[in-house]
Amino acid sequence: MAVVEVVTSELVAPSEPTPRRPLWLSNLDLAARNGYTPTIYFFRRPQDSSDGRLRADSCFSTHALRAALAAALVRFYPFAGRLRAAGRGGRAEIDCNAAGALLVVARSAAALEDFLHDFAPSKAMNDTFVPTYDSAGPDAPLLLLQVR
């Protein structure tokens, strides 16, 4: 399995002010699995210049993806919040505090073909491409993204 090197790891906050309030979770939300749901999307990286390097204004540049995430978090502001227990009963809710989503930028010498065998997900693929967060406590981001 190819090695993935983390280049940067940062919290991206919404690009504009968002509502600061608690967001109550429904019974359906509470019944769902407590943890992250990994999804992996692969896109071929376009080579926009004659030397094979990615142009800075490409939609796949990390700068453009960071800006797009910050803009998306304005409309989908709960993803920039944190999960917390509220009240005497300790019912879970989202603290919409604009703390940010985790964006991990990574690189690898591997090719897409090295990972796609029969289009079946594998533990090795999850271990390589799904970002992790050390804490499951109240400071853990609700949304984690990794760009390679």
Summary of the structure (lengths in Angstrom):
residues: 148
radius of gyration: 17.6
end to end distance: 15.3
largest distance: 62.4
contacts: 338
relative contact order: 0.27
helix: 22%
strand: 24%
